[in-house]
Amino acid sequence: MSLKFYNTMGRKMQEFKPLKDGFCGFYGCGPTVYNYAHIGNLRAYVFLDILDRTLCFLGYEKKHVMNITDIGHLSGDADDGEDKMVKQAKERKQSVLEIADFYTKAFFNDIERLNIKKPDVVCRATEHVQEMIDLIKEIEANGHTYMAGGNLYFDVTTFADYGKLANLKLDELKAGAGERDVVVVDENKKNPYDFVLWFTKSKFEDQALTWDSPWGRGYPGWHIECSAMSMKYLGRHFDIHTGGIDHIPIHHTNEIAQSEGAFSEDDRNAGPWVNYWLHNEFLVIQKNKGSDAGDGDVAKMSKSSGEFLTLQVLVDKGYHPLDYRYFLLGAHYRSQAKFSWDSMDSAKNSRKALVKRAAQVFANAGEKCVGEGELSDVAKEYLKKFTDAIENDLATPQALACLQSCIKDGKLKAEEIVYLIDKMDSVLGLNIKKSVEEFKAENAGASSAVAGGVGGSSNAEDPEAAEIDALVLERTEAKKAKDFAKADEIRNALAARGITIIDTPNGPTWKRN
């Protein structure tokens, strides 16, 4: 079998054929850092991580690029609404850059806790404005733009293939109708589906961050950011672009138009801007319990509604971040993942059982190890089934089932199972070896208990044990009082000292890294 993806461009499964043999360049739309990422947002990055890990597992060299949007993203994706960054900065009485820095750090803290590999290139929009201006100049030179009301717009009627990703037809598209849920009526636009490449103060008089440009002092539109930064780090043509399904009708459609709108004749002859478009479905909240709950009983998680769950909320409720990762692996990235507390309990229990079985396997294997050439036929078949699953459009439910089966197969030697765990977990990212160590530490017995119900600490001989125990207790009390900012502050302060807090059903413990 060979690696296959469902390509949104064309709506079909396709064998992956990279532009350069053995190498994959791919770009994933990153966060707009005006608030904490909610668990629905984080699904996209687990999916991206599986893609990254799969490419490595299959022997590809790769370059994974992700943006950080810290300017220009309005509350509506189609040039309407408030600037998300400016709005949050005003509410918190901080600068835009302070807001961006705070939530960028929070985002990467969540990424680390979910065992997501950091992309090879992380690029901030504010650091690439010149690249955006240069790209807009190319688009303008090709005759795709016009000025109106002080803003520079992309005229989509000048781009013959506009809407090819979302199957939009310009002659049928009307404001507020069709597959595209929101098409903004803007009196400055020639067409309701045109979009802004460069804003001036005519849009927002009090815009916090502005730059000089050939079109006046202002700031870039949201869509141009991803085009400019992906091209800088991956070239005029690259293999894969990812994002959520909500990006298809507007953001990604506009990205294609402006990117290929900047093409020279040689660029056009070389092929499309991106060859494979991969999109993950939403995480939805199960509102009603029971197997009879239908589509009307779920709701998309949204920051705009103010109703969303963060990873920290899950941790505060007693779940390990990897419990959530395990939950996500149980649904294919192109299927809706239906979140409920019951499903989280199931994921938690299943991961715990997996770790317990792995701990026993590691104990039985001892120092014994095998290479791939020494595997039995049964072990080889497991590896093949796993590889087939992950090559079939990143089918993580089947891949996870394969891991669960092999780990308890009595026909396999313990050392063979250890080998298979290492190989499979390199893709699934459940960090099983570390989880086994945490499990062993939790079950080794407590040498002393901290007052107030804090779990046992096995660090009695540590010269700073009393101080650390007190801080752990203070964090516990802060969580009880719902002062999560204080709890996070204590956890981060201890982490900076190389100390990890481990939340267990019996209370928190801690260890030095």
Secondary structure, 3 states (H helix, E strand, C coil): CCCEEEECCCCEEEECCCCECCEEEEEECCCECCCCCEHHHHHHHHHHHHHHHHHHHCCCEEEEEEEEECCCCECCCCCCCCEHHHHHHHHHCCCHHHHHHHHHHHHHHHHHHCCCCCCCEEEEHHHCHHHHHHHHHHHHHCCCEEEECCEEEECHHHCCCCCCCCCCCCCCCCCCCCCCCCCCCCCCCCCCCCEEEEEECCCCCCCCCCECCCCCCEEECHHHHHHHHHHHHHCCCEEEEEEEHHHHHHHHHHHHHHHHHCCCHHHHHHCCCEEEEEEECCEEEECCCCCCCCHHHEEECECCCCECCEHHHHHHCCCCHHHHHHHHHCCCCCCCEEECHHHHHHHHHHHHHHHHHHHHHHHHHCCCCCCHHHCCHHHHHHHHHHHHHHHECCCHHHHHHHHHHHCCCCCCCHHHHHHHHHHHHHHHCCCHHHHHHHHHHHCCCCCEEECCCEEEECCCCCCCHHHHHHHHHHHHHHHHCCCHHHHHHHHHHHHHCCEEEEEECCEEEEEEC
